């Protein structure tokens, strides 16, 4: 993501931008988990300040992973399964769209 934002910095600076991440670590609602999640987008936030940012739980399907990726999942003790909450994702996107369209560049 950092490469994309760096390479397109000029265009992205001229429009409102939102960031979302979807993964399986730091899932808690406590301040330590929130601080850990903030690290995922820290580098791009330094390049472009977002209009909005959201974190969503993701999915890990070991059957679709390579041997090394399955090993990494075990090493970091990532939960497996589908934790996506479409009832949270869709409203965020729906509410965000008009804000991005009307936000000053």
C-alpha positions as CSV (number, residue, x, y, z in Angstrom):
1,X,0.0,0.0,0.0
2,X,2.8,2.4,0.8
3,X,4.3,2.0,-2.7
4,X,0.9,2.8,-4.3
5,X,0.4,5.9,-2.2
6,X,3.9,7.1,-2.8
7,X,3.7,6.6,-6.6
8,X,0.3,8.3,-6.8
9,X,0.9,11.0,-4.1
10,X,0.2,13.9,-6.4
11,X,-3.2,12.6,-7.6
12,X,-4.2,11.3,-4.1
13,X,-3.3,14.6,-2.5
14,X,-5.9,16.3,-4.8
15,X,-8.8,14.2,-3.5
16,X,-10.3,12.8,-0.3
17,X,-8.9,9.4,0.6
18,X,-10.1,6.7,3.1
19,X,-8.1,3.7,4.4
20,X,-9.4,0.4,5.5
21,X,-7.6,-2.7,6.6
22,X,-8.8,-6.2,7.0
23,X,-6.8,-8.8,8.9
24,X,-6.9,-11.2,11.8
25,X,-4.6,-9.8,14.4
26,X,-5.2,-7.1,17.1
27,X,-9.0,-7.9,17.0
28,X,-9.8,-6.5,20.5
29,X,-11.5,-3.3,21.4
30,X,-8.9,-2.3,23.9
31,X,-6.5,0.6,23.5
32,X,-3.5,-1.7,23.0
33,X,-5.2,-3.5,20.1
34,X,-6.3,-0.2,18.6
35,X,-2.7,1.1,18.8
36,X,-1.4,-2.1,17.2
37,X,-4.0,-1.7,14.3
38,X,-2.9,1.9,13.8
39,X,0.6,0.7,12.9
40,X,-0.8,-1.0,9.8
41,X,-1.5,2.3,8.1
42,X,0.9,4.6,9.9
43,X,3.3,4.9,6.9
44,X,0.5,5.9,4.5
45,X,-1.1,8.2,7.0
46,X,2.2,10.0,7.1
47,X,2.0,10.5,3.3
48,X,-1.8,11.3,2.9
49,X,-4.1,12.1,5.8
50,X,-7.3,10.1,5.3
51,X,-10.8,11.5,5.5
52,X,-11.7,8.3,7.3
53,X,-10.1,5.1,8.4
54,X,-11.6,1.7,9.4
55,X,-10.4,-1.6,10.6
56,X,-12.3,-4.8,9.8
57,X,-11.8,-8.4,10.9
58,X,-10.7,-10.6,8.0
59,X,-10.5,-14.2,6.9
60,X,-7.8,-16.9,7.0
61,X,-8.5,-20.0,5.1
62,X,-5.6,-22.4,5.6
63,X,-6.7,-24.6,2.7
64,X,-5.9,-21.6,0.4
65,X,-2.5,-20.8,1.8
66,X,0.9,-22.0,0.9
67,X,2.9,-24.1,3.3
68,X,4.9,-21.1,4.4
69,X,1.8,-18.9,4.9
70,X,0.2,-21.7,7.0
71,X,3.4,-21.8,9.1
72,X,3.3,-18.0,9.5
73,X,-0.4,-18.2,10.6
74,X,0.6,-20.7,13.3
75,X,3.7,-18.8,14.4
76,X,1.8,-15.5,15.0
77,X,-1.1,-17.5,16.5
78,X,-3.6,-15.9,14.1
79,X,-7.2,-17.1,14.4
80,X,-8.5,-19.0,11.3
81,X,-11.9,-18.8,9.7
82,X,-14.0,-16.0,8.3
83,X,-14.5,-13.1,10.8
84,X,-15.7,-10.6,8.2
85,X,-18.7,-8.6,9.4
86,X,-20.5,-7.5,6.2
87,X,-23.1,-5.8,8.3
88,X,-20.5,-3.4,9.5
89,X,-18.5,-3.1,6.3
90,X,-21.4,-2.2,3.9
91,X,-22.8,0.6,6.1
92,X,-19.3,2.1,6.5
93,X,-18.8,2.1,2.7
94,X,-22.3,3.5,2.1
95,X,-21.8,6.4,4.6
96,X,-18.3,7.1,3.3
97,X,-19.2,7.4,-0.4
98,X,-21.1,10.7,-0.2
99,X,-18.5,12.1,2.2
100,X,-15.7,11.4,-0.3
101,X,-17.7,12.8,-3.1
102,X,-18.4,16.1,-1.3
103,X,-15.2,16.5,0.6
104,X,-12.9,19.4,-0.4
105,X,-9.7,18.2,-2.0
